[in-house]
């Protein structure tokens, strides 16, 4: 129930965080957090630990020594999540590396999250949490932790921002058959300086300067400000243009400007946190860093699951499917079924109904209409009636007939699967 309430916070927005755990909502509204009392919620928050408490105490005793693991509290969940992300998806040809934000305000504990994502779908394939142990988190250190060539393979084009870009790194990855393109600071120590071919004092928007050094292409381009890029996979300029709003007179008009290939493809294939935060969980406002990371990783798992769902629907030729909001609600329902003890082994051990048993409504307790009431599978109200064949509680009333409606829906689902 706790996970259901946490996921549902991304669907229903409330003014105060504690309202998600409020009891006695007006107008008959039922929020998943209602199932957890305030005391139980505080207990869960206090004891939220995904590792063994005794081992956690042993790790805390090592604090201040090289053997201390800063991520020990979330290490089991973090490790299993990364394994699952890698196992269930193979990225397309364009991928990107960027720094994630675990919350809308960055963590103040010194930890930084770096992600490797698929540019086409936004799927996070790998995640690395830097705890500040490494002397240099830029360039080669962060990218190599995220890009195990022996696992993911080669032949990709990797896009990155100035935090990671390095000509030395680009050359090394090109030797492993991975092309790179990224934004760079023109003041970078490895960015070539050529005053003879540089911009004038007042360059025009759309002006381009480029220089090729061995297998590296260095490009400078004027947009609102000067932009410097480095690439191992692009031509300098092939005639691409980009539209920008320009103020003329008393209004704004859209004009086209020349654009280097590296800039155009970078804008197209670089992704970030925008997709994830469209349905972020309010629980990330908590100050305790391990809980912030836990909720962020849980949110990442939900987003990745939704992307996989869309890919499966696309493979079946079904363009329309559940929206992300609908998917999260459906996920809560599925978790609820699991939490209610739908044990596959127990169902397998249960005796199958006889072949001649028909779907008929019967009382849960024969001869007593007030006992044995259960939750209707279709409308989720209590009912003393169930189907004698399906063994599922379903309402049969003058105002509604859940028994008939549910069986019709199941019949339509079976016909769709067969077709």
C-alpha positions, 0 to 999 in steps of 0.5 A, a space after each residue: 500500500 505504501 508504494 501505491 500511495 507513493 506512485 499515486 502522488 504523481 497523478 493526484 496533486 495536493 496542496 500539502 504533502 501530509 494530505 496524501 496520508 490524511 484519513 477521512 477525506 470529504 465527499 467520499 474520496 478515497 486516496 491510497 494513503 488513507 489505508 496507512 494511518 499517520 503513525 504507520 506512515 511515520 514508522 515507514 518513513 523513519 525505518 525506510 531502509 532497503 538494506 539489512 539494519 545490522 549491516 547498515 550499523 556496521 557500515 556506519 561504524 566505518 564512517 570516515 574510512 575508505 571502507 565506508 559505503 555512502 550509498 549503502 542504504 539504497 545500494 540493493 534497490 539501486 543495483 537491481 534497478 540498474 540491472 533491470 534497466 540494462 536487461 530490458 532495453 537496447 538503445 537505438 543508434 543515438 544516445 546521450 549522457 546528462 546530469 539528472 536532478 533527483 528533485 527540482 532543487 539539486 541535492 545539497 549533500 554533494 552527490 551527483 546523478 549522471 544518466 545514459 539515455 536513449 535519445 529516441 525514447 528517453 529511456 534511461 539505460 544506465 545510472 551512476 551516482 557520484 559520491 565525490 570519491 573520484 578526483 574528477 567527475 567530468 569527462 572520462 570518469 563519468 562517461 566511462 562509468 555509464 558506457 560499458 562498451 563490452 555490455 552495450 556494444 558499439 556503433 552509437 553516436 553519443 551526445 553530451 553537454 560541456 560537463 563531459 565533452 573533451 577532445 581526448 575522450 572523443 578520440 578515445 571513444 572513436 577508437 572503440 567505434 563510438 562517435 561523439 558530439 558535444 557542446 564545449 567551452 571555447 576556453 577549454 584547454 583542448 579547444 583550438 584557438 585561431 584568431 585569424 579565422 575567428 568572428 569579428 567584434 560584432 558577428 551576425 546571427 547564423 555566422 559559422 566558423 569551423 576547424 578540423 584537426 585530425 578526426 575532430 571537427 571544431 565548430 563555432 556558431 552565433 545564435 543569441 550568443 556564441 556556441 562552440 561544438 566538437 564532433 567526430 561524426 559531422 560535416 561542418 555545414 551541409 545547408 541546414 537551417 534553424 528557425 528563430 523568433 526575431 523582433 521586427 517593428 512592433 511584433 515578432 517574426 520567425 526567420 531562418 538562420 544557417 545552422 551547423 550539422 552538429 548543432 542541429 543534431 545535438 538539439 534533436 538528440 539531447 534529452 534531459 529531465 523534462 519528460 520525467 518531471 511531467 509526473 514527478 512524485 511530490 515525495 522528492 521534497 523530503 530533505 533526507 538524501 537517501 529518501 530523495 534518491 529512493 523516490 527518484 529511482 522509483 519514479 525512474 522505474 515507472 517512467 522506464 516501464 511506461 516507455 517499454 509499454 509504448 514500445 510494445 504497443 508500437 510493435 503491435 501496430 497500436 499507435 494509441 494506448 494509455 497516457 502516462 497518467 492512465 498508465 500510473 493509475 493502472 500500475 497502482 491497481 496492479 500493485 494493489 492486486 499483488 499486495 492483496 496476496 494474489 500468489 501465483 503458486 496459491 492460484 495454481 494449487 487451487 482446484 480448477 472449477 468443473 467444466 460443466 459449472 456455468 457463470 452464475 451469480 450466487 451468494 458468498 454465504 448461501 442463505 445469508 445475504 448480509 454475511 461474507 460481503 466482498 469488494 466487487 471486481 468491477 465497481 469496487 463496492 461491497 457485495 454478497 454475490 460472486 460468480 460461481 465459476 470465476 469465483 470473483 465478487 460481482 454486483 447484481 442490482 436493479 441500478 447496475 449489473 456488474 456481473 454482466 458488464 464484467 463478463 462482456 469486457 472479459 469476453 471482448 478482451 479474449 476475442 482481441 487476443 485471439 484476433 
